[in-house]
Amino acid sequence: MQKYICDVCGYIYDPEIGDPDNGVNPGTAFTDLPDDWTCPDCGVGKSEFSPV
């Protein structure tokens, strides 16, 4: 699965890990994240991420 990087702070969303601190299970593709999901480090939305 494709990893995505936050263009603002450099956080990398890895679908193999998910974002368990924010209720996103491992194995969740970036495209399947809720529309209101935000970067756990800086708070920007999904539109500020790019494929790695």
N, CA, C and O atoms as a Maestro MAE file, in Angstrom:
{
 s_m_m2io_version
 :::
 2.0.0
}

f_m_ct {
 s_m_title
 :::
 protein
 m_atom[208] {
  # First column is atom index #
  i_m_mmod_type
  r_m_x_coord
  r_m_y_coord
  r_m_z_coord
  i_m_residue_number
  s_m_chain_name
  s_m_pdb_residue_name
  s_m_pdb_atom_name
  i_m_atomic_number
  :::
  1 25 0.839 -1.186 0.000 1 A "MET " " N  " 7
  2 3 0.000 0.000 0.000 1 A "MET " " CA " 6
  3 2 0.889 1.258 0.000 1 A "MET " " C  " 6
  4 15 2.004 1.252 0.522 1 A "MET " " O  " 8
  5 25 0.372 2.306 -0.588 2 A "GLN " " N  " 7
  6 3 1.086 3.563 -0.772 2 A "GLN " " CA " 6
  7 2 1.193 4.355 0.530 2 A "GLN " " C  " 6
  8 15 0.208 4.517 1.250 2 A "GLN " " O  " 8
  9 25 2.401 4.848 0.825 3 A "LYS " " N  " 7
  10 3 2.601 5.756 1.949 3 A "LYS " " CA " 6
  11 2 2.394 7.185 1.452 3 A "LYS " " C  " 6
  12 15 2.587 7.481 0.273 3 A "LYS " " O  " 8
  13 25 2.002 8.059 2.367 4 A "TYR " " N  " 7
  14 3 1.802 9.480 2.051 4 A "TYR " " CA " 6
  15 2 2.556 10.321 3.061 4 A "TYR " " C  " 6
  16 15 2.655 9.961 4.234 4 A "TYR " " O  " 8
  17 25 3.095 11.459 2.596 5 A "ILE " " N  " 7
  18 3 3.840 12.367 3.469 5 A "ILE " " CA " 6
  19 2 3.115 13.697 3.587 5 A "ILE " " C  " 6
  20 15 2.569 14.213 2.612 5 A "ILE " " O  " 8
  21 25 3.120 14.244 4.801 6 A "CYS " " N  " 7
  22 3 2.536 15.559 5.032 6 A "CYS " " CA " 6
  23 2 3.476 16.611 4.458 6 A "CYS " " C  " 6
  24 15 4.644 16.684 4.840 6 A "CYS " " O  " 8
  25 25 2.964 17.423 3.543 7 A "ASP " " N  " 7
  26 3 3.782 18.456 2.904 7 A "ASP " " CA " 6
  27 2 4.181 19.562 3.878 7 A "ASP " " C  " 6
  28 15 5.108 20.324 3.603 7 A "ASP " " O  " 8
  29 25 3.492 19.653 5.006 8 A "VAL " " N  " 7
  30 3 3.753 20.726 5.968 8 A "VAL " " CA " 6
  31 2 4.829 20.318 6.979 8 A "VAL " " C  " 6
  32 15 5.783 21.063 7.205 8 A "VAL " " O  " 8
  33 25 4.676 19.137 7.585 9 A "CYS " " N  " 7
  34 3 5.583 18.774 8.679 9 A "CYS " " CA " 6
  35 2 6.438 17.535 8.425 9 A "CYS " " C  " 6
  36 15 7.371 17.268 9.183 9 A "CYS " " O  " 8
  37 25 6.137 16.772 7.372 10 A "GLY " " N  " 7
  38 3 6.946 15.601 7.062 10 A "GLY " " CA " 6
  39 2 6.460 14.297 7.675 10 A "GLY " " C  " 6
  40 15 7.096 13.258 7.491 10 A "GLY " " O  " 8
  41 25 5.335 14.328 8.409 11 A "TYR " " N  " 7
  42 3 4.765 13.089 8.959 11 A "TYR " " CA " 6
  43 2 4.457 12.135 7.808 11 A "TYR " " C  " 6
  44 15 3.919 12.551 6.782 11 A "TYR " " O  " 8
  45 25 4.795 10.868 7.975 12 A "ILE " " N  " 7
  46 3 4.496 9.878 6.942 12 A "ILE " " CA " 6
  47 2 3.379 8.973 7.445 12 A "ILE " " C  " 6
  48 15 3.495 8.330 8.488 12 A "ILE " " O  " 8
  49 25 2.282 8.940 6.665 13 A "TYR " " N  " 7
  50 3 1.198 8.000 6.965 13 A "TYR " " CA " 6
  51 2 1.544 6.683 6.305 13 A "TYR " " C  " 6
  52 15 1.654 6.599 5.082 13 A "TYR " " O  " 8
  53 25 1.716 5.656 7.120 14 A "ASP " " N  " 7
  54 3 2.023 4.310 6.643 14 A "ASP " " CA " 6
  55 2 0.789 3.447 6.862 14 A "ASP " " C  " 6
  56 15 0.418 3.179 8.005 14 A "ASP " " O  " 8
  57 25 0.147 3.007 5.777 15 A "PRO " " N  " 7
  58 3 -1.083 2.217 5.942 15 A "PRO " " CA " 6
  59 2 -0.869 0.901 6.679 15 A "PRO " " C  " 6
  60 15 -1.816 0.352 7.244 15 A "PRO " " O  " 8
  61 25 0.354 0.388 6.684 16 A "GLU " " N  " 7
  62 3 0.621 -0.849 7.423 16 A "GLU " " CA " 6
  63 2 0.508 -0.619 8.933 16 A "GLU " " C  " 6
  64 15 0.217 -1.545 9.690 16 A "GLU " " O  " 8
  65 25 0.743 0.632 9.363 17 A "ILE " " N  " 7
  66 3 0.670 0.987 10.787 17 A "ILE " " CA " 6
  67 2 -0.677 1.630 11.116 17 A "ILE " " C  " 6
  68 15 -1.218 1.426 12.203 17 A "ILE " " O  " 8
  69 25 -1.217 2.407 10.173 18 A "GLY " " N  " 7
  70 3 -2.454 3.143 10.421 18 A "GLY " " CA " 6
  71 2 -2.171 4.333 11.335 18 A "GLY " " C  " 6
  72 15 -1.059 4.861 11.353 18 A "GLY " " O  " 8
  73 25 -3.164 4.742 12.075 19 A "ASP " " N  " 7
  74 3 -3.043 5.833 13.049 19 A "ASP " " CA " 6
  75 2 -3.854 5.434 14.276 19 A "ASP " " C  " 6
  76 15 -4.892 6.029 14.568 19 A "ASP " " O  " 8
  77 25 -3.365 4.407 15.000 20 A "PRO " " N  " 7
  78 3 -4.158 3.846 16.098 20 A "PRO " " CA " 6
  79 2 -4.513 4.855 17.183 20 A "PRO " " C  " 6
  80 15 -5.540 4.705 17.846 20 A "PRO " " O  " 8
  81 25 -3.685 5.881 17.378 21 A "ASP " " N  " 7
  82 3 -3.994 6.888 18.398 21 A "ASP " " CA " 6
  83 2 -5.240 7.691 18.042 21 A "ASP " " C  " 6
  84 15 -5.865 8.309 18.905 21 A "ASP " " O  " 8
  85 25 -5.592 7.672 16.753 22 A "ASN " " N  " 7
  86 3 -6.770 8.413 16.287 22 A "ASN " " CA " 6
  87 2 -7.827 7.498 15.680 22 A "ASN " " C  " 6
  88 15 -8.651 7.944 14.882 22 A "ASN " " O  " 8
  89 25 -7.807 6.224 16.055 23 A "GLY " " N  " 7
  90 3 -8.850 5.286 15.669 23 A "GLY " " CA " 6
  91 2 -8.756 4.720 14.269 23 A "GLY " " C  " 6
  92 15 -9.740 4.196 13.747 23 A "GLY " " O  " 8
  93 25 -7.563 4.817 13.639 24 A "VAL " " N  " 7
  94 3 -7.385 4.265 12.291 24 A "VAL " " CA " 6
  95 2 -6.600 2.965 12.415 24 A "VAL " " C  " 6
  96 15 -5.445 2.959 12.840 24 A "VAL " " O  " 8
  97 25 -7.241 1.869 12.039 25 A "ASN " " N  " 7
  98 3 -6.641 0.549 12.174 25 A "ASN " " CA " 6
  99 2 -5.533 0.313 11.161 25 A "ASN " " C  " 6
  100 15 -5.567 0.868 10.062 25 A "ASN " " O  " 8
  101 25 -4.539 -0.516 11.525 26 A "PRO " " N  " 7
  102 3 -3.532 -0.921 10.545 26 A "PRO " " CA " 6
  103 2 -4.213 -1.559 9.336 26 A "PRO " " C  " 6
  104 15 -5.228 -2.243 9.467 26 A "PRO " " O  " 8
  105 25 -3.639 -1.324 8.161 27 A "GLY " " N  " 7
  106 3 -4.214 -1.858 6.936 27 A "GLY " " CA " 6
  107 2 -5.179 -0.901 6.256 27 A "GLY " " C  " 6
  108 15 -5.765 -1.250 5.231 27 A "GLY " " O  " 8
  109 25 -5.360 0.311 6.809 28 A "THR " " N  " 7
  110 3 -6.260 1.300 6.218 28 A "THR " " CA " 6
  111 2 -5.500 2.145 5.200 28 A "THR " " C  " 6
  112 15 -4.560 2.857 5.552 28 A "THR " " O  " 8
  113 25 -5.913 2.061 3.941 29 A "ALA " " N  " 7
  114 3 -5.283 2.850 2.879 29 A "ALA " " CA " 6
  115 2 -5.553 4.333 3.114 29 A "ALA " " C  " 6
  116 15 -6.580 4.700 3.685 29 A "ALA " " O  " 8
  117 25 -4.625 5.182 2.672 30 A "PHE " " N  " 7
  118 3 -4.791 6.625 2.836 30 A "PHE " " CA " 6
  119 2 -6.105 7.085 2.215 30 A "PHE " " C  " 6
  120 15 -6.807 7.918 2.789 30 A "PHE " " O  " 8
  121 25 -6.436 6.553 1.055 31 A "THR " " N  " 7
  122 3 -7.660 6.961 0.357 31 A "THR " " CA " 6
  123 2 -8.916 6.548 1.123 31 A "THR " " C  " 6
  124 15 -9.995 7.084 0.872 31 A "THR " " O  " 8
  125 25 -8.787 5.600 2.055 32 A "ASP " " N  " 7
  126 3 -9.926 5.148 2.849 32 A "ASP " " CA " 6
  127 2 -10.053 5.876 4.185 32 A "ASP " " C  " 6
  128 15 -10.981 5.617 4.951 32 A "ASP " " O  " 8
  129 25 -9.111 6.794 4.467 33 A "LEU " " N  " 7
  130 3 -9.220 7.573 5.701 33 A "LEU " " CA " 6
  131 2 -10.448 8.470 5.627 33 A "LEU " " C  " 6
  132 15 -10.822 8.911 4.541 33 A "LEU " " O  " 8
  133 25 -11.079 8.745 6.764 34 A "PRO " " N  " 7
  134 3 -12.235 9.656 6.752 34 A "PRO " " CA " 6
  135 2 -11.829 11.030 6.215 34 A "PRO " " C  " 6
  136 15 -10.683 11.449 6.376 34 A "PRO " " O  " 8
  137 25 -12.762 11.720 5.584 35 A "ASP " " N  " 7
  138 3 -12.479 13.043 5.014 35 A "ASP " " CA " 6
  139 2 -12.037 14.043 6.072 35 A "ASP " " C  " 6
  140 15 -11.322 14.996 5.764 35 A "ASP " " O  " 8
  141 25 -12.455 13.834 7.314 36 A "ASP " " N  " 7
  142 3 -12.095 14.784 8.368 36 A "ASP " " CA " 6
  143 2 -10.831 14.375 9.130 36 A "ASP " " C  " 6
  144 15 -10.482 15.005 10.129 36 A "ASP " " O  " 8
  145 25 -10.138 13.322 8.663 37 A "TRP " " N  " 7
  146 3 -8.884 12.920 9.291 37 A "TRP " " CA " 6
  147 2 -7.849 14.020 9.089 37 A "TRP " " C  " 6
  148 15 -7.784 14.627 8.020 37 A "TRP " " O  " 8
  149 25 -7.046 14.274 10.104 38 A "THR " " N  " 7
  150 3 -6.000 15.292 10.005 38 A "THR " " CA " 6
  151 2 -4.664 14.707 10.435 38 A "THR " " C  " 6
  152 15 -4.611 13.699 11.140 38 A "THR " " O  " 8
  153 25 -3.600 15.343 10.008 39 A "CYS " " N  " 7
  154 3 -2.251 14.934 10.377 39 A "CYS " " CA " 6
  155 2 -2.133 14.911 11.898 39 A "CYS " " C  " 6
  156 15 -2.430 15.910 12.553 39 A "CYS " " O  " 8
  157 25 -1.702 13.782 12.471 40 A "PRO " " N  " 7
  158 3 -1.598 13.712 13.931 40 A "PRO " " CA " 6
  159 2 -0.503 14.615 14.505 40 A "PRO " " C  " 6
  160 15 -0.511 14.903 15.701 40 A "PRO " " O  " 8
  161 25 0.434 15.063 13.672 41 A "ASP " " N  " 7
  162 3 1.519 15.915 14.181 41 A "ASP " " CA " 6
  163 2 1.216 17.402 14.063 41 A "ASP " " C  " 6
  164 15 1.531 18.170 14.973 41 A "ASP " " O  " 8
  165 25 0.599 17.827 12.935 42 A "CYS " " N  " 7
  166 3 0.412 19.278 12.756 42 A "CYS " " CA " 6
  167 2 -1.036 19.696 12.493 42 A "CYS " " C  " 6
  168 15 -1.341 20.888 12.513 42 A "CYS " " O  " 8
  169 25 -1.926 18.743 12.250 43 A "GLY " " N  " 7
  170 3 -3.347 19.052 12.156 43 A "GLY " " CA " 6
  171 2 -3.887 19.459 10.797 43 A "GLY " " C  " 6
  172 15 -5.060 19.821 10.696 43 A "GLY " " O  " 8
  173 25 -3.066 19.413 9.737 44 A "VAL " " N  " 7
  174 3 -3.587 19.768 8.413 44 A "VAL " " CA " 6
  175 2 -4.400 18.600 7.843 44 A "VAL " " C  " 6
  176 15 -4.273 17.461 8.291 44 A "VAL " " O  " 8
  177 25 -5.229 18.905 6.856 45 A "GLY " " N  " 7
  178 3 -6.101 17.906 6.252 45 A "GLY " " CA " 6
  179 2 -5.402 17.038 5.210 45 A "GLY " " C  " 6
  180 15 -4.239 17.254 4.869 45 A "GLY " " O  " 8
  181 25 -6.144 16.056 4.718 46 A "LYS " " N  " 7
  182 3 -5.619 15.098 3.738 46 A "LYS " " CA " 6
  183 2 -5.116 15.751 2.453 46 A "LYS " " C  " 6
  184 15 -4.249 15.196 1.778 46 A "LYS " " O  " 8
  185 25 -5.646 16.910 2.112 47 A "SER " " N  " 7
  186 3 -5.244 17.575 0.869 47 A "SER " " CA " 6
  187 2 -3.806 18.059 0.918 47 A "SER " " C  " 6
  188 15 -3.227 18.386 -0.118 47 A "SER " " O  " 8
  189 25 -3.221 18.108 2.112 48 A "GLU " " N  " 7
  190 3 -1.840 18.564 2.274 48 A "GLU " " CA " 6
  191 2 -0.843 17.415 2.258 48 A "GLU " " C  " 6
  192 15 0.315 17.605 2.629 48 A "GLU " " O  " 8
  193 25 -1.266 16.228 1.835 49 A "PHE " " N  " 7
  194 3 -0.398 15.052 1.763 49 A "PHE " " CA " 6
  195 2 -0.100 14.685 0.316 49 A "PHE " " C  " 6
  196 15 -0.915 14.912 -0.578 49 A "PHE " " O  " 8
  197 25 1.081 14.115 0.103 50 A "SER " " N  " 7
  198 3 1.505 13.664 -1.223 50 A "SER " " CA " 6
  199 2 1.994 12.232 -1.132 50 A "SER " " C  " 6
  200 15 2.524 11.829 -0.097 50 A "SER " " O  " 8
  201 25 1.827 11.447 -2.204 51 A "PRO " " N  " 7
  202 3 2.366 10.078 -2.201 51 A "PRO " " CA " 6
  203 2 3.886 10.098 -2.063 51 A "PRO " " C  " 6
  204 15 4.563 10.985 -2.585 51 A "PRO " " O  " 8
  205 25 4.400 9.110 -1.356 52 A "VAL " " N  " 7
  206 3 5.867 9.000 -1.170 52 A "VAL " " CA " 6
  207 2 6.424 8.159 -2.296 52 A "VAL " " C  " 6
  208 15 7.632 7.926 -2.355 52 A "VAL " " O  " 8
  :::
 }
 m_bond[207] {
  # First column is bond index #
  i_m_from
  i_m_to
  i_m_order
  :::
  1 1 2 1
  2 2 3 1
  3 3 4 2
  4 3 5 1
  5 5 6 1
  6 6 7 1
  7 7 8 2
  8 7 9 1
  9 9 10 1
  10 10 11 1
  11 11 12 2
  12 11 13 1
  13 13 14 1
  14 14 15 1
  15 15 16 2
  16 15 17 1
  17 17 18 1
  18 18 19 1
  19 19 20 2
  20 19 21 1
  21 21 22 1
  22 22 23 1
  23 23 24 2
  24 23 25 1
  25 25 26 1
  26 26 27 1
  27 27 28 2
  28 27 29 1
  29 29 30 1
  30 30 31 1
  31 31 32 2
  32 31 33 1
  33 33 34 1
  34 34 35 1
  35 35 36 2
  36 35 37 1
  37 37 38 1
  38 38 39 1
  39 39 40 2
  40 39 41 1
  41 41 42 1
  42 42 43 1
  43 43 44 2
  44 43 45 1
  45 45 46 1
  46 46 47 1
  47 47 48 2
  48 47 49 1
  49 49 50 1
  50 50 51 1
  51 51 52 2
  52 51 53 1
  53 53 54 1
  54 54 55 1
  55 55 56 2
  56 55 57 1
  57 57 58 1
  58 58 59 1
  59 59 60 2
  60 59 61 1
  61 61 62 1
  62 62 63 1
  63 63 64 2
  64 63 65 1
  65 65 66 1
  66 66 67 1
  67 67 68 2
  68 67 69 1
  69 69 70 1
  70 70 71 1
  71 71 72 2
  72 71 73 1
  73 73 74 1
  74 74 75 1
  75 75 76 2
  76 75 77 1
  77 77 78 1
  78 78 79 1
  79 79 80 2
  80 79 81 1
  81 81 82 1
  82 82 83 1
  83 83 84 2
  84 83 85 1
  85 85 86 1
  86 86 87 1
  87 87 88 2
  88 87 89 1
  89 89 90 1
  90 90 91 1
  91 91 92 2
  92 91 93 1
  93 93 94 1
  94 94 95 1
  95 95 96 2
  96 95 97 1
  97 97 98 1
  98 98 99 1
  99 99 100 2
  100 99 101 1
  101 101 102 1
  102 102 103 1
  103 103 104 2
  104 103 105 1
  105 105 106 1
  106 106 107 1
  107 107 108 2
  108 107 109 1
  109 109 110 1
  110 110 111 1
  111 111 112 2
  112 111 113 1
  113 113 114 1
  114 114 115 1
  115 115 116 2
  116 115 117 1
  117 117 118 1
  118 118 119 1
  119 119 120 2
  120 119 121 1
  121 121 122 1
  122 122 123 1
  123 123 124 2
  124 123 125 1
  125 125 126 1
  126 126 127 1
  127 127 128 2
  128 127 129 1
  129 129 130 1
  130 130 131 1
  131 131 132 2
  132 131 133 1
  133 133 134 1
  134 134 135 1
  135 135 136 2
  136 135 137 1
  137 137 138 1
  138 138 139 1
  139 139 140 2
  140 139 141 1
  141 141 142 1
  142 142 143 1
  143 143 144 2
  144 143 145 1
  145 145 146 1
  146 146 147 1
  147 147 148 2
  148 147 149 1
  149 149 150 1
  150 150 151 1
  151 151 152 2
  152 151 153 1
  153 153 154 1
  154 154 155 1
  155 155 156 2
  156 155 157 1
  157 157 158 1
  158 158 159 1
  159 159 160 2
  160 159 161 1
  161 161 162 1
  162 162 163 1
  163 163 164 2
  164 163 165 1
  165 165 166 1
  166 166 167 1
  167 167 168 2
  168 167 169 1
  169 169 170 1
  170 170 171 1
  171 171 172 2
  172 171 173 1
  173 173 174 1
  174 174 175 1
  175 175 176 2
  176 175 177 1
  177 177 178 1
  178 178 179 1
  179 179 180 2
  180 179 181 1
  181 181 182 1
  182 182 183 1
  183 183 184 2
  184 183 185 1
  185 185 186 1
  186 186 187 1
  187 187 188 2
  188 187 189 1
  189 189 190 1
  190 190 191 1
  191 191 192 2
  192 191 193 1
  193 193 194 1
  194 194 195 1
  195 195 196 2
  196 195 197 1
  197 197 198 1
  198 198 199 1
  199 199 200 2
  200 199 201 1
  201 201 202 1
  202 202 203 1
  203 203 204 2
  204 203 205 1
  205 205 206 1
  206 206 207 1
  207 207 208 2
  :::
 }
}
